Amino acid sequence: MTTRLDNLRRHSLVVADTGDLDAIRRYRPQDATTNPSLLLKAFDLPGYQALIDEELAAVKAEAGGLQARVERAVDRLAVAKGTEITRLVPGRVSTEVAAKLSFDTEACVRKAHELIELYERRGVGRERVLIKLASTWEGIRAAERLEREGINCNLTLLFSEAQAQACFDAGVFLISPFVGRVTDWYKKETGKEYAPDEDPGVQFVRSVCERAGRGGYDTVVMGASFRTSGQVLALAGCHRLTISPALLEELASQEGDVDKRVMFPSRVERPAALTEPVFRWQHNQDAMANDKLAEGIRRFAEDQEQLERRIAERLG
């Protein structure tokens, strides 16, 4: 009998929510990711020290003040790690724009261009990269511009229907609606434990998939931020699912069938595109989405700052 992970692949493309090269080799995902949180972990792993030393040595030789070189080092490390990932996956690597730029459209666009240029210098074409941006109004506007330039984007920290609709309106290549963080919020508010089909995070992603189908949008929906394998299996049929190594291991160790649980309905009608005031009002009315978006940006920014401190120490 085949494993649940193998059977899940019949319904959804599996993406590794990790930059760990060993895990990527083991589970053979379609895509993978790199971000400051994962780079921070790499600083304590023996297997990555040679790569880190090589990139920091190159930055040391460059002109500019310490902070400018630290920021360039973050980008170089992300792209170096991403380049290695592209040698292991047939699809794409998502590479993150710093969270502190989430409310600055022009800065997001500039950083995306810089990352793509670094990849192209290493022989990795833009068709192998997804630029990862927070789903703020400004981040979505940056993605809209980048998509027109042929730079595909992954819009993350997505917690509300308004964010999803604005991304559909902008023609974003891929969105990552979160599951676990949505459920975390509701469990804290209500004190309840949820079965997979009643799980607020699962229900949210299913709703986003239904919205995508009814509007006939080409945007890929990728469920993200899973806490349990039950949540993953409840979203079988979502275009893509990005799963942590621990949950990949759990699914790979279990035998059993996996039923398709997410259906994309036929196109009915597209709603009018959201204006900025309407987007902000609708998102504002969702207390969970407001809380989790702000918290997510803060957490990503904290990891980035910690990574920059570690790099500054190594640069001396």
N, C-alpha and C positions, 0 to 999 in steps of 0.2 A: 504493500500500500504506500502511496506517495505521501509526502509530508504536507502539512498545512501551508507551509511557505510555498512549496511548488504549486499547490492547488490555488493559492491566492494569486499567483502570477497568471493564471488563466483569465482572471477578471480585471486586474489592475497592474500597471507597471510598478515595480518595486524600486524605490530609491533609498539609498543608505543615508540616514541622518547622522553622518559622521565623516570625519576626514581621516580616520584611522585606516592606513593602507592595508594592514593585515586583515581587518574586518571586511574591507571592500573586496580583497582577493577571495575571502572565504565565501561571501554571500552573493557575489556576482550581480550587483544591482545595475539598473539601467543608468542611473545618474547618482551623483554624490554631491557633497557640499564642503565648503570651508568657510570659517568665520573666526572672529577674534577669540571667541570662547574656546573653539577647538585648537587654535594656534597656541593659546595660553596653556592648555593641557600638554601640548607637544613640547613645551619648554622643559618639562620634567621627565620626558621619555628619552632614554639613551639612543634609540634608533633615529631620532630627528636632530641630534646635535650637530652632525656634519652639515646638514642642509642649513641649519640656523647659522652656524659659523661662516659658511660660504656667503650667505646673503648679507650678513652683518659686516663682513670684511669688505664687500663691494660698496656698502653704504658708507663705511668709514672713509673710503677714498674719495667720496663725493664732497663737493663744496656745500656750504650752508651751515646754519646754526644747528644745535643739537636737536631741537624740537622738529625742525624741518626734516632732518635725517631720520629721526625716529619714525615720523609719519611715512616717509618713503620706505623705511624698513618693514613696516606693517604691510604695506602694499606688496613689496617684493616677496615677503614670506608667504602671503596669501596666494600670490600667483605661482610661486615656486611649488607650493603644496598642491595647488589646483592643477598645475601642469603634470605632476606625477599622477594625480587622480585620472586625468584624461587618458593616460596610458593603460588604465585598468578598467575603465567603463566605456561602453559603446556610445553612451549619450553625452550628457553635459555635466559641467561642474558649476554650481552656484557660488558666486563670490560676492561678498557683502560690502556695500557702501557703509562707511562709519555711521553709527546711529546718531551721532551728534549733528549730522547733516540732514536729518530727517525733515526739517522744516525749512529747507533752503533748496529750491528747485535747481537754481543755477549751479550750486555747489555739487549737488547730486549728479548732474549731467557732466560736469567737469571731471569728477572722480571716476565716473563710469568710463569716460574716454581714456583716462590715465590707465585704468585697469586693463581695458581692451588693448591699449598700445603695449603694455607690458606682456600680455599674453602673446600678441602677434610677434613681438621680438623673440619669443621662445618657440615660435613656430606653431602656436595654437590659434586657429582661426576663431573669429567671433561666433561662428555657428556652433562651437563646442562650449560656449560660455553663457551662463545666465547671470545678469547683474541683479543682485538681491537688494531690494529697497523696502523700507517700511511703508505700509499702506496709509500714510498720511495724505492729505490733499496734495501737498507739495511733492511727495514721493511719486504719487500717481501721475502728476503732470510731467515730472521728469521722465517717467517710464513711457508716457505717450510720445514724447519727443524722441527718445532713444529707439523705440520700436520703429518709428518712421525712418530712422537711419540704419535699420537692419541690425540693431543691438537688442537682443531679446532680454526680457526682464522676468524676475521672480519677485512678486509682491508678497512680503511676509508680514507678520504681526497683524493678521487680518481676523477681526473678531465680530464685525457687524455686516448686516445686509447692505448698508450704505457703502461700506468699503468695497464689497464684492461688486455691487452695481457700477460704482465709479471705475473700477478696474475693467469691467466688461466694456463700458462706454469708451474707455481709452484704448481698447484693443491690445491689452497686455497679453503677453505670451502665456504666462503661468501665474496662478495665485496659490498661496499656501494658507487656507483657512485653518486655524488652530482648533484642536480637539481638547487636549488635556488641560490647557490653561482656562478654557471656557468652563469645563467641568469643575476645575479647582475652585473657581469663583462661586459657582452655584452650591457646591458642597459646603463651602465656608458660610454662605448665606443661610442655607436651609438645614445643614447638619445631616442631610440625606446621603445614602449610598444609592447609586443608580445602576440598574441592569443595563446592558449595552444598548438595547433598543430605546430605552427611556433616557439615556445619557444626554444631557444638554449639548455637549460638544459634538456628539455623533449626530444629533438632530440638526444642529446648526450646519454642519458640512453637507448633510443630505439636502437641506433647504437651499444651500448655495448651488449644489449640483442641479436641483430642479430648476432654479432660476436660470442657470446656464443653458439648460435644454430648452426651456420655454422661449428664451430670447434668441436661440440659435447662434450663440456666441462661440467663437473658435477658441477662446481662452481655455487652457488646460487647468483643471481643478486638481490640486494635490493636497490631500489631507495630511496634516502635520501635528506634531506635539502630542504624541500618544503616551498614555500612562499604562495601558494594559493591552494585552493581545486581544481581549474581547472587543475593545474599541476598534482595533485594526480590522478584525474580521467583520464587524458590523458595517464597515465601509467598503467591503469588497465590491468592486464595480466602479468606484471612484476612479477617474482617469489614472491618477498616480497616488501612491502612498509613501511618504518618507518616514522610515522606521529606524529606531535606534538599534545598535548591535545587540543589546540585551533582549529586546523583543524579537529581533530576527532569529537569535539563537533559540528562543522559546518556541517560535513557530516552526523552525527547522527540526526541532526535536520531537514534535508532535505529529502523529499520523492522523489523517481524517480528511473528509471532504470539506470544501468551503463553498457555500452558496453565494450567489450574487445578491447583494443586498441594496445596491444603489442603482437606480435606473435614471437615465436622462430622457425626459419626455420629448416628444416631437415639438418642433418650433410652433409657437402660437402667435405671439406678437411681442415686439420689443417695446419696452416703455421709453418715454422721452429721457434723454440723457440728463443726469443730475447736474444742476448748477452748484456752484460752490456754497451758496447759502443753504440750499436744500440738503446738500451732503452734510454740512456741518450740523444742521439742526437734527437730521435723522440719526447721525452718529451720536450726537449729544444725548438723545433720548434713550439710548441704550447704556445703562449704567455699567453693566459688565464690560462692554466694549471700550467705554471711556477709561475705566480703571485699568484694564489689561493692556491696552495700547500704550498708555503712559508708563505703566510699570515695565513693560517689555522694552521700550526705548531706554529707560533708565538702566535696566539690567545689562543690556547690550553695551551701553555707553560705559558702564562700570568695568565690564570685562575688557573693553578697548583701552581704557585708562590703565588698568592693571597690566595689560600686555605692553603698553607703551613704557611703563615704569620698568618692566623686566628688560625690555630692549635697551632703554637708557642705561641701565646698570651694566649690561653686556658691552655696550659701546664705550663705557668708561667715561 
